[in-house]
Amino acid sequence: MALFLFGIFLLGAGGVLALFAGRNARLAALFGAGGLGLGCVMALFGVLPLLLHGRTEVYHGAWSLPVGSLSLALDPLSCFFLVPALAIALPCALYGCEYLETWRGKKNLGATWFFFNLLVAGIVLVFAARDLVLFLCVWEVMSLAGYFLIIFEHEKEEVRDAGWTYLIATHLGTAFLVPAFLLLGQHTNAPEFETAGSMPKLTANLIFVFALVGFGTKAGLMPLHVWLPDAHPAAPSHVSALLSAVMIKTGLYGILRVLTCLPMPPAWWGWLLVGLGLVSAICALLFALAQSDLKRALAYSSIENVGLITAGIGLGVLGLSSKSDAQCVLGFAGALLHVLNHGLMKSLLFLSAGVVTHGAHTRHLEALGGLLRVLPFTGTCFLLGAAALCALPPLNGFVSEFLLYWSALEGGMAGQRLAFSVPAFCVLGGLALAGGLALALFALAFGTAFLGSPRKILPEHIHEPGLLMRLPLGVLTVALFAAGFGAPWLVRVLAPVLETLTALPPENIAVQVARMENTFTWVAACGAAFLGILLLVALLRKLILRGRRIESAVTWDCGYAQPTARMQYGAASFAQPLTALVAELLRSRKTGAAPAGHFPQPASFSQETPDPLKEEVYAPTLRGVARVGIAFRWLQAGNVHLYVLYAALTLVILLVARLT
């Protein structure tokens, strides 16, 4: 625990020193990224041994506030979430050192590094906090730090709007966490995350629903997701990577932590989680296919993966309620591994998208194309990250999604009633549909941005970035393969985490872990053989073509004498066969001028797909709340004496309520 606490201290110290460095960009980056790097390494040295040996360490410190306590604990569940959080923050910070150079002398980068370190420290403390009041405090610190990073380019109106949307959403989520924690603390007889021995069903249901709404908002579950597609594109790319790969996982951690405190869950909790997860996954992918902004499409993909993780948690809960050890362990294992895998995959994709934005000065897919020729390293990293998110073996995404399929299949086969088996098999169909849509999305994203010809004139100086931006891409790409081939070892590490979540006997969990380990050993062996064959074919090709003259020519152009880049498929035209099927759901706005006459003038077409929930539900609701607030504005008249009266009346009401 001492190393962990010292790591947090270094994180904070680095951020404060960066703040004092102010507009000295290089000094701010040295303090900010340096403090973060040292702090994360120290904290990792403190956390990793606990995770590997399944131990728990507790710390109680001095606390001057009248409520709550400085209570921290590192149990297997906390350590599992902490390891990817600390490990992914390192390459994001390194990437940011070069990425932020564009704004040197234009913005106070010292403040940016301060909030970046504060965000990481807040996330780390969320995973470690055990006291409910302390948890809410660090939750708020994390949320506010994220807000100031999202509005980095606050001179842009869309960035300010994204910041306000995020701020409103995160505080609405916190508003639901407060009653959940009040009920939980009342029935555990302690203001900490502790297991309740017994609890009325109504109370347990209320805690679960409040926690699901509060934490689901932070995670980005539909229909609570509206902040996420705006915030991720607005933030700098290394911040977007951290938000998607790490911060939204705090919501999933919160759901799991609350489940460990509640009694045996009923089946409807599991079905609700599975339903919300699959709806989020499928709908998010449909909206992603309709986007023309690369980072916005990746943001919707994050919602999809949060949905898959939530569905995995739901399958685990169903296994608990139906006494199916196999479904329970496989579901929770798939969800936990996907937390790790998605963090690696999505951070790689957001950082790769940042290279594209940094070089091409646009995120608009309809303006990109042909980037693989000038950005071969970045394009290859993006392609491998996309393949991993599409769950293609032997990359890491295959492992976790395979466990979700396996858990759903176990639930369907073990169901004693048709009413239980049929929905379980429907989950398999939902997972398959999400997988197919993900494949279509990343074929669109990679093909439109990196293949073909540039759709518009791109800057002539576009090139691969420097070492500080390329090194994180390379490290994360290697991590995709390492997590895929290391799956047999990873599921072994999961055993103590699964014990914390399920409270099953260790021997029952050991049986299921052995099954997973044996399966993934064969998967790793087949993957190694596949890669070996690919390398052999590449070597043979090189030997056969050695000494031969290789020429390149245009592809068949359908008889056009002068083909142009406008004749190739764009993002909208590529996705049109799928988006047309769900046009009523997407409600895209299309504008343009069609060609007319024998000698038509240039035509135009544009399509925008805003989130209908945000425009038709949340925005009108907030406008109504604003109108009500304006109607009662007379209560805030600017008179200090009146405010003192309000405070006195509040104290009287509280005293009367206490006495009665």
Secondary structure in CASP SS format (residue, H / E / C, confidence):
PFRMAT SS
TARGET T0000
AUTHOR 0000-0000-0000
METHOD secondary structure of the structure
MODEL  1
M C 1.00
A H 1.00
L H 1.00
F H 1.00
L H 1.00
F H 1.00
G H 1.00
I H 1.00
F H 1.00
L H 1.00
L H 1.00
G H 1.00
A H 1.00
G H 1.00
G H 1.00
V H 1.00
L H 1.00
A H 1.00
L H 1.00
F H 1.00
A H 1.00
G C 1.00
R C 1.00
N C 1.00
A H 1.00
R H 1.00
L H 1.00
A H 1.00
A H 1.00
L H 1.00
F H 1.00
G H 1.00
A H 1.00
G H 1.00
G H 1.00
L H 1.00
G H 1.00
L H 1.00
G H 1.00
C H 1.00
V H 1.00
M H 1.00
A H 1.00
L H 1.00
F H 1.00
G H 1.00
V H 1.00
L H 1.00
P H 1.00
L H 1.00
L H 1.00
L H 1.00
H H 1.00
G C 1.00
R C 1.00
T C 1.00
E E 1.00
V E 1.00
Y E 1.00
H E 1.00
G E 1.00
A C 1.00
W C 1.00
S C 1.00
L C 1.00
P C 1.00
V C 1.00
G C 1.00
S C 1.00
L E 1.00
S E 1.00
L E 1.00
A E 1.00
L E 1.00
D C 1.00
P H 1.00
L H 1.00
S H 1.00
C H 1.00
F H 1.00
F H 1.00
L H 1.00
V H 1.00
P H 1.00
A H 1.00
L H 1.00
A H 1.00
I H 1.00
A H 1.00
L H 1.00
P H 1.00
C H 1.00
A H 1.00
L H 1.00
Y H 1.00
G H 1.00
C H 1.00
E H 1.00
Y H 1.00
L H 1.00
E H 1.00
T H 1.00
W H 1.00
R C 1.00
G C 1.00
K C 1.00
K C 1.00
N C 1.00
L H 1.00
G H 1.00
A H 1.00
T H 1.00
W H 1.00
F H 1.00
F H 1.00
F H 1.00
N H 1.00
L H 1.00
L H 1.00
V H 1.00
A H 1.00
G H 1.00
I H 1.00
V H 1.00
L H 1.00
V H 1.00
F H 1.00
A H 1.00
A E 1.00
R C 1.00
D E 1.00
L H 1.00
V H 1.00
L H 1.00
F H 1.00
L H 1.00
C H 1.00
V H 1.00
W H 1.00
E H 1.00
V H 1.00
M H 1.00
S H 1.00
L H 1.00
A H 1.00
G H 1.00
Y H 1.00
F H 1.00
L H 1.00
I H 1.00
I C 1.00
F C 1.00
E C 1.00
H C 1.00
E C 1.00
K C 1.00
E H 1.00
E H 1.00
V H 1.00
R H 1.00
D H 1.00
A H 1.00
G H 1.00
W H 1.00
T H 1.00
Y H 1.00
L H 1.00
I H 1.00
A H 1.00
T H 1.00
H H 1.00
L H 1.00
G H 1.00
T H 1.00
A H 1.00
F H 1.00
L H 1.00
V H 1.00
P H 1.00
A H 1.00
F H 1.00
L H 1.00
L H 1.00
L H 1.00
G H 1.00
Q H 1.00
H H 1.00
T H 1.00
N C 1.00
A C 1.00
P C 1.00
E E 1.00
F C 1.00
E C 1.00
T C 1.00
A C 1.00
G C 1.00
S C 1.00
M C 1.00
P C 1.00
K H 1.00
L H 1.00
T H 1.00
A H 1.00
N H 1.00
L H 1.00
I H 1.00
F H 1.00
V H 1.00
F H 1.00
A H 1.00
L H 1.00
V H 1.00
G H 1.00
F H 1.00
G H 1.00
T H 1.00
K H 1.00
A H 1.00
G C 1.00
L C 1.00
M C 1.00
P C 1.00
L C 1.00
H C 1.00
V C 1.00
W C 1.00
L H 1.00
P H 1.00
D H 1.00
A H 1.00
H H 1.00
P H 1.00
A H 1.00
A C 1.00
P C 1.00
S H 1.00
H H 1.00
V H 1.00
S H 1.00
A H 1.00
L H 1.00
L H 1.00
S H 1.00
A H 1.00
V H 1.00
M H 1.00
I C 1.00
K H 1.00
T H 1.00
G H 1.00
L H 1.00
Y H 1.00
G H 1.00
I H 1.00
L H 1.00
R H 1.00
V H 1.00
L H 1.00
T H 1.00
C H 1.00
L C 1.00
P C 1.00
M C 1.00
P C 1.00
P C 1.00
A H 1.00
W H 1.00
W H 1.00
G H 1.00
W H 1.00
L H 1.00
L H 1.00
V H 1.00
G H 1.00
L H 1.00
G H 1.00
L H 1.00
V H 1.00
S H 1.00
A H 1.00
I H 1.00
C H 1.00
A H 1.00
L H 1.00
L H 1.00
F H 1.00
A H 1.00
L H 1.00
A C 1.00
Q C 1.00
S C 1.00
D E 1.00
L H 1.00
K H 1.00
R H 1.00
A H 1.00
L H 1.00
A H 1.00
Y H 1.00
S H 1.00
S H 1.00
I H 1.00
E H 1.00
N H 1.00
V H 1.00
G H 1.00
L H 1.00
I H 1.00
T H 1.00
A H 1.00
G H 1.00
I H 1.00
G H 1.00
L H 1.00
G H 1.00
V H 1.00
L H 1.00
G H 1.00
L H 1.00
S H 1.00
S C 1.00
K C 1.00
S C 1.00
D H 1.00
A H 1.00
Q H 1.00
C H 1.00
V H 1.00
L H 1.00
G H 1.00
F H 1.00
A H 1.00
G H 1.00
A H 1.00
L H 1.00
L H 1.00
H H 1.00
V H 1.00
L H 1.00
N H 1.00
H H 1.00
G H 1.00
L H 1.00
M H 1.00
K H 1.00
S H 1.00
L H 1.00
L H 1.00
F H 1.00
L H 1.00
S H 1.00
A H 1.00
G H 1.00
V H 1.00
V H 1.00
T H 1.00
H H 1.00
G H 1.00
A H 1.00
H C 1.00
T C 1.00
R C 1.00
H E 1.00
L H 1.00
E H 1.00
A H 1.00
L C 1.00
G C 1.00
G C 1.00
L H 1.00
L H 1.00
R H 1.00
V H 1.00
L C 1.00
P H 1.00
F H 1.00
T H 1.00
G H 1.00
T H 1.00
C H 1.00
F H 1.00
L H 1.00
L H 1.00
G H 1.00
A H 1.00
A H 1.00
A H 1.00
L H 1.00
C C 1.00
A C 1.00
L C 1.00
P C 1.00
P C 1.00
L C 1.00
N H 1.00
G H 1.00
F H 1.00
V H 1.00
S H 1.00
E H 1.00
F H 1.00
L H 1.00
L H 1.00
Y H 1.00
W H 1.00
S H 1.00
A H 1.00
L H 1.00
E H 1.00
G H 1.00
G H 1.00
M H 1.00
A H 1.00
G C 1.00
Q C 1.00
R C 1.00
L H 1.00
A H 1.00
F H 1.00
S H 1.00
V H 1.00
P H 1.00
A H 1.00
F H 1.00
C H 1.00
V H 1.00
L H 1.00
G H 1.00
G H 1.00
L H 1.00
A H 1.00
L H 1.00
A H 1.00
G H 1.00
G H 1.00
L H 1.00
A H 1.00
L H 1.00
A H 1.00
L H 1.00
F H 1.00
A H 1.00
L H 1.00
A H 1.00
F H 1.00
G H 1.00
T H 1.00
A H 1.00
F H 1.00
L C 1.00
G C 1.00
S C 1.00
P C 1.00
R C 1.00
K C 1.00
I C 1.00
L C 1.00
P C 1.00
E C 1.00
H C 1.00
I C 1.00
H C 1.00
E C 1.00
P C 1.00
G C 1.00
L H 1.00
L H 1.00
M H 1.00
R H 1.00
L H 1.00
P H 1.00
L H 1.00
G H 1.00
V H 1.00
L H 1.00
T H 1.00
V H 1.00
A H 1.00
L H 1.00
F H 1.00
A H 1.00
A H 1.00
G H 1.00
F H 1.00
G C 1.00
A H 1.00
P H 1.00
W H 1.00
L H 1.00
V H 1.00
R H 1.00
V H 1.00
L C 1.00
A H 1.00
P H 1.00
V H 1.00
L H 1.00
E H 1.00
T H 1.00
L H 1.00
T H 1.00
A C 1.00
L C 1.00
P C 1.00
P H 1.00
E H 1.00
N H 1.00
I H 1.00
A H 1.00
V H 1.00
Q H 1.00
V H 1.00
A H 1.00
R H 1.00
M H 1.00
E H 1.00
N H 1.00
T H 1.00
F H 1.00
T H 1.00
W H 1.00
V H 1.00
A H 1.00
A H 1.00
C H 1.00
G H 1.00
A H 1.00
A H 1.00
F H 1.00
L H 1.00
G H 1.00
I H 1.00
L H 1.00
L H 1.00
L H 1.00
V H 1.00
A H 1.00
L H 1.00
L H 1.00
R H 1.00
K H 1.00
L H 1.00
I H 1.00
L H 1.00
R C 1.00
G C 1.00
R C 1.00
R C 1.00
I C 1.00
E C 1.00
S C 1.00
A C 1.00
V C 1.00
T C 1.00
W C 1.00
D C 1.00
C C 1.00
G C 1.00
Y C 1.00
A C 1.00
Q C 1.00
P C 1.00
T C 1.00
A H 1.00
R H 1.00
M H 1.00
Q C 1.00
Y C 1.00
G C 1.00
A H 1.00
A H 1.00
S H 1.00
F H 1.00
A H 1.00
Q H 1.00
P H 1.00
L H 1.00
T H 1.00
A H 1.00
L H 1.00
V H 1.00
A H 1.00
E H 1.00
L H 1.00
L H 1.00
R C 1.00
S C 1.00
R E 1.00
K E 1.00
T E 1.00
G E 1.00
A E 1.00
A C 1.00
P C 1.00
A C 1.00
G C 1.00
H C 1.00
F C 1.00
P C 1.00
Q C 1.00
P C 1.00
A C 1.00
S E 1.00
F E 1.00
S E 1.00
Q E 1.00
E E 1.00
T C 1.00
P C 1.00
D C 1.00
P H 1.00
L H 1.00
K H 1.00
E H 1.00
E H 1.00
V H 1.00
Y H 1.00
A H 1.00
P H 1.00
T H 1.00
L H 1.00
R H 1.00
G H 1.00
V H 1.00
A H 1.00
R H 1.00
V H 1.00
G H 1.00
I H 1.00
A H 1.00
F C 1.00
R H 1.00
W H 1.00
L H 1.00
Q C 1.00
A C 1.00
G C 1.00
N C 1.00
V H 1.00
H H 1.00
L H 1.00
Y H 1.00
V H 1.00
L H 1.00
Y H 1.00
A H 1.00
A H 1.00
L H 1.00
T H 1.00
L H 1.00
V H 1.00
I H 1.00
L H 1.00
L H 1.00
V H 1.00
A H 1.00
R H 1.00
L H 1.00
T C 1.00
END
